[in-house]
């Protein structure tokens, strides 16, 4: 809800697709800069405590957004500053959250199913949240969405406080910070599988996933709709992602992840191009549904293959590079696609992103990781 409301608020205040890209940039650029270092911090400290602290800070950020919007004081610089704060918090939250999944699983064979189930829950929220946000924004404005998001963290923090995990010895706790960082860097990029997955994810975040940041402008300018249209488009994307996540959660341990990643990267690129050619709400909704399926299948497969290919002592650091590639390159992609859309139009910028994504899928096949 907050993501949709924030995008709509920025576009309502400015009518600028460039600023949509800028807000996406400021939200996630701290993750790109800080994640390699917060990954070392994660491996040295209690992941669960890091997560709880991050949720408290997320709640404070959401409260600030709600207060500024409900009092009609929100300005673009407020949103930029709070987006930067969100990004800094995410840089600590992401490596801890991703690597914590392993500590919750007793049977290693169930790891990929657990990762996919996590994706299913996340995308169930993406399915319901945007639709509610669209209706809520139209009825009472963006501020209520921010307020509801802030209130939801009470349940999140309570749930995390109930989690009990056996504490493991942290072998790297006595190592100098710089040595731990360099060990993680060498380990990540010396391994062909891990290196290829990180590079692919970086390309997808740079060229493929940024199409989402243009959806507010796409809904208004291309489909001639409003907040409800945006909500339905996001729900179509979320419904596809949920379907893909449920498939991943139920799949067998011997699934060929390399095949899933390659095929779905190519499908994602193709359907982003198809979205750029559509001016029909129903056609766009169908295209975004398929894009959501392929996106989550590719992402869940990359996440699973990374975690199952990584030494436990290095997991926090490897997942920090995962977060850097996924959430760190995304703001740069958002800024590029926002700028491109400002000067060349929304449809052409989507076409470019789709073609690059399609090419990345072909490149991934050429690496022959099987």
Order of alpha helices (4+ residues) and beta strands (2+ residues): alpha-alpha-alpha-alpha-alpha-alpha-alpha-alpha-alpha-alpha-alpha-alpha-alpha-alpha
